Amino acid sequence: MSESLIIIGCGGHGREIYGVVQAINELSEKPRKVLGFLDDSPNEVNLGRLKRLGVPFLGDVGQLECMGGDKRYVIGIGDPRVRASVAARIGDKQLAAAPLVHPAATVGLGNEFSNGTVLLAGARVTTNVKIGAHVHINQNATVGHDNIIEDFVQVNPLAAISGDCSIGRESLIGTGAAILQGLSVGERATVGAGACVVRSVAAGQVVKGVPAH
Ligand SMILES: CC(C)(COP(=O)(O)OP(=O)(O)OC[C@H]1O[C@@H](n2cnc3c(N)ncnc32)[C@H](O)[C@@H]1OP(=O)(O)O)[C@@H](O)C(=O)NCCC(=O)NCCS
C-alpha cells in the first residue's frame, strides 16, 4: 500500500517539499499520496498558493492526531528550532516520513539517514555521513565525507560542509556558507549566508562573514 503523507507548513519550504514528493512519485511504483497541508497560522497568500497547486489545506497541526496512526508527516518549516518544537508537539518519531530524497540529489555509499530527513534537488551527500531526524539539505548544498549532522539541522542552498565536520542539532547553515574540514558547529548555532567558517563554532553562537566571526 502506498504511504499517505501530510506536509506541515504551507510556506515556501513546505511547498518545495511537496515538489520533492511529486518528483519522487514520478519514478516510484508506490507513489506517496499527499493528503494536504497543516499549518497553525497560514496566511491568505500561502493558502492561495496551495489552491493553485491543487492540494487541500487541512487545518492546524493538532489535526494530525485525528487522522489515524497510518499517516506519515514531514515538517516543511525552514527554521530548525520551529521544526524541532513542532516535532516535540507531535511526539511520535515513527510517524515521520521515511527520508525524502529528490531524484536529482546525489547520495554516495555508506550514509545513514533518519525519518523526516529531506534532500532537495541538487543536494549532494558523499560518503559515511550520518544524518539525523528532520534534517533538511536544501538545493545544491554539499555535505562531504564522514560528517555527523544532528537532528533538525537546516543546510540552506549552496552551502558546502567539508569532510569530517559535525553540526549540532537545530543549527542553521546559511545559504552559500562554507565550513572547512574537521570543524564542529555547536547545537542551535547559526552560520550566516556566505560565511566561511575557519574555526569551530560554539553552541548558540551566530557567526558571519569571511572569515566568520
Ligand atoms: C547572519 C544572520 C543570521 C544575521 O541575522 P541578524 O542578526 O538578524 O542580522 P541583521 O539583518 O540584523 O544585520 C546585522 C548586521 O549584520 C550584517 N549581516 C547580516 N547578515 C550577514 C551575512 N550573512 N554576512 C555578513 N554580514 C551580514 C548586516 O549587514 C548588518 O550589518 P550592519 O550592522 O553593519 O548594518 C542572517 O543575516 C543570515 O545570514 N541568515 C541566514 C539566512 C539564509 O540562509 N537565508 C536563506 C533562506 S533559503
The ligand as an SDF file (V2000), in Angstrom:
LIG
                    3D

 48 50  0  0  0  0  0  0  0  0999 V2000
   23.8470   36.1910    9.8270 C   0  0  0  0  0  0  0  0  0  0  0  0
   22.3840   36.3520   10.1280 C   0  0  0  0  0  0  0  0  0  0  0  0
   21.8920   35.1840   10.9910 C   0  0  0  0  0  0  0  0  0  0  0  0
   22.2520   37.6480   10.9020 C   0  0  0  0  0  0  0  0  0  0  0  0
   20.9410   37.9010   11.2050 O   0  0  0  0  0  0  0  0  0  0  0  0
   20.5630   39.2270   12.0310 P   0  0  0  0  0  0  0  0  0  0  0  0
   21.2580   39.2080   13.3430 O   0  0  0  0  0  0  0  0  0  0  0  0
   19.0700   39.3450   12.0370 O   0  0  0  0  0  0  0  0  0  0  0  0
   21.2320   40.3440   11.1480 O   0  0  0  0  0  0  0  0  0  0  0  0
   20.7290   41.7890   10.7330 P   0  0  0  0  0  0  0  0  0  0  0  0
   19.9240   41.6920    9.4950 O   0  0  0  0  0  0  0  0  0  0  0  0
   20.1470   42.4680   11.9440 O   0  0  0  0  0  0  0  0  0  0  0  0
   22.1040   42.5030   10.3750 O   0  0  0  0  0  0  0  0  0  0  0  0
   23.0650   42.8360   11.3690 C   0  0  0  0  0  0  0  0  0  0  0  0
   24.3300   43.2150   10.6600 C   0  0  0  0  0  0  0  0  0  0  0  0
   24.9460   42.0370   10.1060 O   0  0  0  0  0  0  0  0  0  0  0  0
   25.1040   42.2040    8.6620 C   0  0  0  0  0  0  0  0  0  0  0  0
   24.8100   40.8840    8.0960 N   0  0  0  0  0  0  0  0  0  0  0  0
   23.6320   40.2310    8.0800 C   0  0  0  0  0  0  0  0  0  0  0  0
   23.7650   39.0400    7.5040 N   0  0  0  0  0  0  0  0  0  0  0  0
   25.0470   38.9360    7.1260 C   0  0  0  0  0  0  0  0  0  0  0  0
   25.7780   37.9220    6.4700 C   0  0  0  0  0  0  0  0  0  0  0  0
   25.1880   36.7640    6.1080 N   0  0  0  0  0  0  0  0  0  0  0  0
   27.0840   38.1350    6.2440 N   0  0  0  0  0  0  0  0  0  0  0  0
   27.6930   39.2950    6.6160 C   0  0  0  0  0  0  0  0  0  0  0  0
   27.0290   40.2950    7.2600 N   0  0  0  0  0  0  0  0  0  0  0  0
   25.7310   40.1160    7.4960 C   0  0  0  0  0  0  0  0  0  0  0  0
   24.1150   43.2960    8.2660 C   0  0  0  0  0  0  0  0  0  0  0  0
   24.5250   43.9360    7.1050 O   0  0  0  0  0  0  0  0  0  0  0  0
   24.1440   44.1810    9.4900 C   0  0  0  0  0  0  0  0  0  0  0  0
   25.3320   44.9560    9.4020 O   0  0  0  0  0  0  0  0  0  0  0  0
   25.3800   46.4610    9.9860 P   0  0  0  0  0  0  0  0  0  0  0  0
   25.0880   46.3240   11.4680 O   0  0  0  0  0  0  0  0  0  0  0  0
   26.7630   46.8960    9.6790 O   0  0  0  0  0  0  0  0  0  0  0  0
   24.3100   47.1780    9.2520 O   0  0  0  0  0  0  0  0  0  0  0  0
   21.4900   36.3850    8.8570 C   0  0  0  0  0  0  0  0  0  0  0  0
   21.6010   37.6080    8.1560 O   0  0  0  0  0  0  0  0  0  0  0  0
   21.8020   35.2530    7.8780 C   0  0  0  0  0  0  0  0  0  0  0  0
   22.7360   35.3250    7.0610 O   0  0  0  0  0  0  0  0  0  0  0  0
   20.9630   34.2010    7.9730 N   0  0  0  0  0  0  0  0  0  0  0  0
   20.9800   33.0960    7.0270 C   0  0  0  0  0  0  0  0  0  0  0  0
   19.8100   33.2840    6.1070 C   0  0  0  0  0  0  0  0  0  0  0  0
   19.7050   32.3030    4.9660 C   0  0  0  0  0  0  0  0  0  0  0  0
   20.4580   31.3620    4.7780 O   0  0  0  0  0  0  0  0  0  0  0  0
   18.6440   32.5010    4.1890 N   0  0  0  0  0  0  0  0  0  0  0  0
   18.3270   31.6290    3.0620 C   0  0  0  0  0  0  0  0  0  0  0  0
   16.9550   31.0550    3.1970 C   0  0  0  0  0  0  0  0  0  0  0  0
   16.7050   29.8380    1.9620 S   0  0  0  0  0  0  0  0  0  0  0  0
  1  2  1  0
  2  3  1  0
  2  4  1  0
  2 36  1  0
  4  5  1  0
  5  6  1  0
  6  7  2  0
  6  8  1  0
  6  9  1  0
  9 10  1  0
 10 11  2  0
 10 12  1  0
 10 13  1  0
 13 14  1  0
 14 15  1  0
 15 16  1  0
 15 30  1  0
 16 17  1  0
 17 18  1  0
 17 28  1  0
 18 19  1  0
 18 27  1  0
 19 20  2  0
 20 21  1  0
 21 22  1  0
 21 27  2  0
 22 23  1  0
 22 24  2  0
 24 25  1  0
 25 26  2  0
 26 27  1  0
 28 29  1  0
 28 30  1  0
 30 31  1  0
 31 32  1  0
 32 33  2  0
 32 34  1  0
 32 35  1  0
 36 37  1  0
 36 38  1  0
 38 39  2  0
 38 40  1  0
 40 41  1  0
 41 42  1  0
 42 43  1  0
 43 44  2  0
 43 45  1  0
 45 46  1  0
 46 47  1  0
 47 48  1  0
M  END
$$$$
